Amino acid sequence: MRRAGLGEGGSGSYVPSGYSVYEEENEQLQEGLRAKVSALKSLSIDIGTEVKYQNKMLDEMDSDFDSTGGLLGATIGRVKQLSRGSQTKLLCYMLLFCFFVFFVLYWFIKLR
């Protein structure tokens, strides 16, 4: 029986070379495992940093969208107020101006 460096004959003599081979193999495997664990650790730290950065960007976008929503709500309120009044001529001018601006933007985009 060969186990833990015992000789084949079972004489009970200690064979240090066999034991050291296993010991060296274990140390090499440990070093490989340490390298893999280190790589995983740095990768997880990088992922955590990226997640924090993305969350910060999402929070900033959320506040930007909230402020834009408020601005659009106020603008829609003004347009509704214009449409309720007797200022239909002003409303027509505003619509014509919007069409003109969109046409000019479309024209610039097409020329590129």
C-alpha positions in Angstrom: 0.0 0.0 0.0 1.4 3.4 -1.0 0.2 6.1 1.3 1.8 9.2 2.7 5.3 8.2 1.5 5.2 4.5 2.7 7.3 2.2 0.6 5.8 -0.4 -1.7 6.9 -3.3 0.3 5.2 -2.1 3.4 8.4 -2.1 5.3 7.4 1.1 7.0 10.4 3.0 5.7 9.7 6.7 5.1 10.3 7.9 1.6 10.8 11.7 1.8 11.0 12.2 -2.0 7.4 10.9 -2.7 6.0 13.1 0.1 7.9 16.2 -1.1 6.5 15.6 -4.7 3.0 15.7 -3.3 3.9 18.7 -1.2 5.3 20.6 -4.2 2.3 19.7 -6.3 0.0 21.0 -3.6 2.0 24.2 -3.3 1.8 24.8 -7.0 -1.9 24.1 -7.0 -2.3 26.6 -4.0 -0.4 29.2 -6.0 -2.6 28.7 -9.0 -5.7 29.0 -6.7 -4.3 32.1 -5.1 -3.8 33.7 -8.5 -7.4 32.8 -9.5 -8.8 34.1 -6.3 -6.8 37.3 -6.6 -8.1 37.8 -10.2 -11.7 37.2 -9.1 -11.2 39.6 -6.2 -10.0 42.4 -8.4 -12.7 41.6 -11.0 -15.4 41.8 -8.3 -13.9 45.1 -7.0 -14.0 46.5 -10.5 -17.6 45.4 -11.0 -18.5 47.0 -7.7 -16.9 50.3 -8.8 -18.7 50.2 -12.1 -22.0 49.5 -10.4 -21.5 52.5 -8.1 -20.7 54.7 -11.1 -23.7 53.5 -13.1 -26.0 54.0 -10.1 -24.7 57.6 -9.8 -25.3 58.2 -13.5 -28.8 56.8 -13.2 -29.6 59.1 -10.2 -28.3 62.1 -12.2 -30.4 61.1 -15.2 -33.4 60.6 -13.0 -33.1 64.2 -11.6 -32.5 65.5 -15.1 -35.7 63.8 -16.3 -37.6 65.1 -13.4 -36.5 68.7 -14.1 -37.3 68.2 -17.8 -40.7 66.8 -16.9 -41.4 69.9 -14.8 -40.4 72.2 -17.6 -42.5 70.4 -20.1 -45.5 70.4 -17.8 -45.2 74.1 -17.4 -44.9 74.6 -21.1 -47.9 72.4 -21.8 -49.8 74.4 -19.2 -49.0 77.7 -21.1 -50.0 76.2 -24.4 -53.3 75.1 -22.9 -53.8 78.6 -21.5 -53.2 80.0 -24.9 -55.6 77.7 -26.6 -58.4 78.6 -24.1 -58.0 82.3 -24.7 -59.1 84.2 -27.7 -55.5 84.3 -29.0 -56.0 81.8 -31.8 -54.0 84.0 -34.2 -51.0 83.8 -31.8 -51.5 80.0 -31.5 -51.5 79.7 -35.3 -48.3 81.7 -35.6 -46.7 79.5 -32.9 -47.6 76.3 -34.8 -46.3 77.7 -38.1 -43.1 78.7 -36.3 -42.7 75.1 -35.0 -43.3 73.6 -38.4 -40.8 76.0 -39.9 -38.2 75.0 -37.2 -38.8 71.3 -37.8 -38.5 71.8 -41.5 -35.2 73.7 -41.2 -33.8 71.0 -38.9 -34.9 68.3 -41.3 -33.3 70.1 -44.2 -30.0 70.5 -42.3 -30.0 66.8 -41.3 -30.7 65.7 -44.9 -27.8 67.9 -46.3 -25.3 66.1 -44.1 
